[in-house]
Structures are given as structure tokens and as C-alpha cells.
Amino acid sequence: MSETCGANNQNRLIAGTTRLYQKLENRMRQLPDEIGQYLSTGGAVGLEKECLRVSEYGSISQLPHPTALGSALTNSYITTDYSEALAELITPPCHRVDEALAFLSDTQKFVYDHLDKEYLWATSMPCVLDGGDNIPIADYGTSNPGIMKKVYRRGLGHRYGRTMQVIAGVHFNFSFDDAFWPLFRELQSSNKSLRDFTDDAYLSLIRNLQRFGWLIPYLFGASPAVCKSFLGNKSTDLEQFDQYTYYEPYATSLRMGDIGYTNSKEKGVGIKANYNNLQSYIESLTHAIETPSPMWEKIGVNVNGRYEQLNTNILQIENEYYTTVRPKQVLKGMEKPTVALRRRGVRYIELRSLDVNAFHPLGVSEEQLYFLRAFMVFALLMESPPINIQERREIDQNIGGAAHRGRDPELYLARQGRDIRLRDWARELLQAMQPVCDLLDKWDTTKPYTATLRQQMACVEDPELTPSARMLREMREHGEGFFLFAKRKSLQHRDFFSSLAPNAQIYRLLLDEAESSIERQRQLEQADKQTFAEFLANYFAQV
């Protein structure tokens, strides 16, 4: 009797899912051409790529951020993330995927031209780490904003350890065209204000990106192995690939797994933001920023005259909350992110689950970006109910499962209380994306969306085509561990950029920005009239 009930429930689940996909397809047919064109050619794409500077021997650089690259505090295009050695390259919002990649390429070329006996590591996971104390925290000068950024990073090191802070990734930023939203609101027959409608639509999109987000590490994960130096002397369940490398046979993205940076490392300080609407999201983050944590209180704040962290709360600031996707608003000065969202709503989406692609000099390929753009449209047009507690657990479980065992043909994920094989669900999703890609290709004669969809479908049918499988296969074929693989790829990419002719216009822009950013930092330092304690109090007092 129980088996019959279980089969009936599974059949109802499949039927319900099929109806959702059919509803999406019907909605696609009803879209006016004007809306379709905005979806295809409107909006903006931006990239943020983290890349670790390493010495000629492959160990993390101990040198400061090169002066020729400008001020890491004020440069719009080249900054640092956690470490002084972890460069972050930022493109402006671009209308086309190829424009964003071209700007990233020119920026990476510019960085390479100003490195001395160093190169950029080609993978997400670092190597040759001699303990966290040897990872230099980024420095931003003596202004109050600069000190705040350094203290925040010092706090992250105390809370989670420095080692995991130098894991690199690629962030994909995306927004829809402003002119799209009134048309879409009219199509939906909504009586909400344009601001509320837009915010709700972006949060709906984010919920679907979380539901289906396990697909990203499966398709694009590129960290199935890790250097033993990353874990130090810590015990691990990972298997030994060779004398210097740990791995998991079916892993796709250890970066997105248990050894990556999460806010649930320590019992009692975990946090889950509420994405059911913008107000709930803001309130859940604000609560974490304002709620003391006994564990972080043990660290202290101002200890013997030195700030060790910004505060002793669950989160120091919003950026500490690690998640696969965030709603974002462009900040004005030292504005808090939650305050900016409350004042002006959601401006764009930041997808953070992309590993650095070791098989491409830029760390991300054109095919990946076309797929992600289509994935964003798909997530917007699919129905997206609120996420309850059970589904929240399923989302976390699915991401972890895909990260550690994504290529296992017998891996099952959780969907609405039922198990479904990853490969079957992935096949469903990609098939459901076909009408979306057809629509986006309507205004592009090269049909890039259908082409990338076919590539990803092939990766579902044959997991050996995924970047994670390719990495392990190359390591075996070359008889090399993770370090030698990553170093070989890094040097190949260095040679690629060394032979690349610079774009004179962008090169001039980057030179000018480097010079002017140093002057802007100097002006900030001269303009400080407050003590750091006063500055910090005013920052957190924003409402």
C-alpha cells in the first residue's frame, strides 16, 4: 500500500512539474516581440573575476598590490579582495557578452604587463600555502574607509580562517533593461508600483536561481581537486589523488562544498537570509548585523589598541553573508548595502557560484555567459513560489550534493520532498530552457543561446565533458597533481596575455584610472576629520 502511495505522489510531482514547464512555454508564446527583444538585446552584463597573484614558484605572493595598478581602495576596475595578493578585476556593465569579455581580457592584459616575476593562478583553489598567517591581508591605506575594509578582512580571518578567504571565483552580474519593466508589468496585469513590481520580480528570479542553482556547479564547476597545502594538517574525508593532492572522484566544485567559505562553519552562528520578498531579505540581514554572537565576542573588537573586527555580531557587515546569489544596488559613497536596497530597490543580480575556468585564459568563456544570461531569463519567467523551511534545506542539500558528487550517475537530489536523479532533473531544466533560447536567438543570427544549450545538454548526457571531469582526466594523462596542473595552465595563460596586443583605448582608460585612483585615495586620507571609532559608529547608524 505504501509503495502505491509513494508512486502516486511521485506521479503527481512529475505532472505538477510538467505543468509548470508547459505554463512557461505558453507564456513564451504570448510574449510580444518588443518584450522579447528587450530580453534578448537589452539589459546589462558585468563580470568580477578574482585571481590570485603567485610567485614564480607558485606560492601566494608576499608582494604588495602593484602601485602601477592604482589604488585598490578607489580604482573602479582593478582592486583586491581578501588578500593583498588576491586581485579582483571588474568590468563595467556591458550590453553584450562579448563586450564584457573583451574588457576583462584587456584588464587582465594590463595587469600582466605590470607584474614582476609573478603570474595569475588559473584555478579557484589556491596552492602552496604555508599556513594562514602567511596570507597577507589586503591594505587600503590610512583613510577611515580604507581602515574599515582592512579591519573587516581581519575579522573574517579570525572568524573563518584566512586560508579559505583566498579561494577565487567569478561573479556574473546581470540586470534587465529599465524600459523592459513597465512592459512586463503590463503583461502581468499587475497593479503594483513599478518599484515594487521590479523588486518582487528580481526576488522571484533569485528564488529560482537558488532552486536550480545546483546546475551551475554541475555544468561549470572546475575544482574537483585541491592541494593538500590548502587543508594543512586538518583531517578530511577527501580521497588522495597523489602525494600532494586530495580530490573526490565525482566532485564538480569543492569550492562550493564543505571546505569552501560558508557562514555555518561554527555551530550557533549560521544565518539564512529570507528571499521571499525584498523587505524580508533586508530584515534578515539587518538582524544578523545587529545581533551579538557569543562566539565572536570572544575575539573582541578593539584589543590592545588594534581593531580585530568591526563588531561582535553574527555578521560584521552584509558582505560577510556568503550565498550563491545576491540582490544588489549601486552604492553611494559609504552607504550600507541594505540601506541602498531599502532606498532604491534592486538594481541587478550577482551570481557568485562560478568557479574560475582553468581551460580558458579569462577564467570564463563566452558559452558560459550566454548560458547564464538565458538562465536568468528562464528564472524570471518560471513561476517562483516562496521558499519554505523544507525547501531551504533541500536547496542547501542539493548544492552540497552537486558540489561533492555531481558527476555520480546515481546522485539523487531533493525536490519538494521527493528524490529525483540529478541527471533527470538537469535534462528537464535544459529542455524547458529551449523556448527561452529560441526567443533570445531570434535577434541574433549566430544563434549563440541554442548552441550553448546543446553544449550543456551534452554535458548532462556525458559527465566526462564537464570541466571538473576534464581537469581530473588531464591530471591523470599528464601524471600530475593539482599543483602541477594549475601551474601549467597558469603559465599557458600568462603566455597568451604576453602575446596579446593591447586595445589602445582601454589601455589608456586603465592607465588614467590607475593614476587618478591614487589621487582619490590621497584626498580621502586628507579629508578625514573623525576618529575611526566615530566613523564606524556613524556608518552603522545609517537608517
C-alpha positions, 0 to 999 in steps of 0.5 A: 500500500505504501509503495502505491502511495509513494508512486502516486505522489511521485506521479503527481510531482512529475505532472505538477512539474510538467505543468509548470514547464508547459505554463512557461512555454505558453507564456513564451508564446504570448510574449510580444516581440518588443518584450522579447527583444528587450530580453534578448538585446537589452539589459546589462552584463558585468563580470568580477573575476578574482585571481590570485597573484603567485610567485614564480614558484607558485606560492601566494605572493608576499608582494604588495598590490602593484602601485602601477595598478592604482589604488585598490581602495578607489580604482573602479576596475582593478582592486583586491579582495581578501588578500593583498595578493588576491586581485579582483578585476571588474568590468563595467556593465556591458550590453553584450557578452562579448563586450564584457569579455573583451574588457576583462581580457584587456584588464587582465592584459594590463595587469600582466604587463605590470607584474614582476616575476609573478603570474595569475593562478588559473584555478579557484583553489589556491596552492602552496600555502604555508599556513594562514598567517602567511596570507597577507591581508589586503591594505587600503591605506590610512583613510577611515574607509580604507581602515574599515575594509582592512579591519573587516578582512581581519575579522573574517580571518579570525572568524573563518580562517584566512586560508579559505578567504583566498579561494577565487571565483567569478561573479556574473552580474546581470540586470534587465533593461529599465524600459523592459519593466513597465512592459512586463508589468503590463503583461502581468496585469499587475497593479503594483508600483513599478518599484515594487513590481521590479523588486518582487520580480528580481526576488522571484528570479533569485528564488529560482536561481537558488532552486536550480542553482545546483546546475551551475556547479554541475555544468561549470564547476572546475575544482574537483581537486585541491592541494593538500597545502590548502587543508594543512594538517586538518583531517578530511574525508577527501580521497588522495589523488597523489602525494600532494593532492586530495580530490573526490572522484565525482566532485564538480566544485569543492569550492562550493562544498564543505571546505569552501567559505560558508557562514555555518562553519561554527555551530550557533552562528549560521544565518539564512537570509529570507528571499521571499520578498525584498523587505524580508531579505533586508530584515534578515540581514539587518538582524544578523548585523545587529545581533551579538554572537557569543562566539565572536565576542570572544575575539573582541573588537578593539584589543590592545589598541588594534581593531580585530573586527568591526563588531561582535555580531553574527555578521560584521557587515552584509558582505560577510553573508556568503550565498550563491546569489545576491540582490544588489544596488549601486552604492553611494559613497559609504552607504550600507548595502541594505540601506541602498536596497531599502532606498532604491530597490534592486538594481541587478543580480550577482551570481557568485557560484562560478568557479574560475575556468582553468581551460580558458585564459579569462577564467570564463568563456563566452558559452558560459555567459550566454548560458547564464544570461538565458538562465536568468531569463528562464528564472524570471519567467518560471513561476517562483513560489516562496521558499519554505523551511523544507525547501531551504534545506533541500536547496542547501542539500542539493548544492552540497550534493552537486558540489561533492558528487555531481558527476555520480550517475546515481546522485539523487537530489531533493525536490519538494520532498521527493528524490529525483536523479540529478541527471533527470532533473538537469535534462528537464531544466535544459529542455524547458530552457529551449523556448527561452533560447529560441526567443533570445536567438531570434535577434541574433543570427549566430544563434549563440543561446541554442548552441550553448544549450546543446553544449550543456545538454551534452554535458548532462548526457556525458559527465566526462565533458564537464570541466571538473571531469576534464581537469581530473582526466588531464591530471591523470594523462599528464601524471600530475597533481593539482599543483602541477596542473594549475601551474601549467595552465597558469603559465599557458595563460600568462603566455597568451596575455604576453602575446596579446596586443593591447586595445589602445583605448582601454589601455589608456582608460586603465592607465588614467584610472590607475593614476587618478585612483591614487589621487582619490585615495590621497584626498580621502586620507586628507579629508578625514576629520573623525576618529575611526571609532566615530566613523564606524559608529556613524556608518552603522547608524545609517537608517 
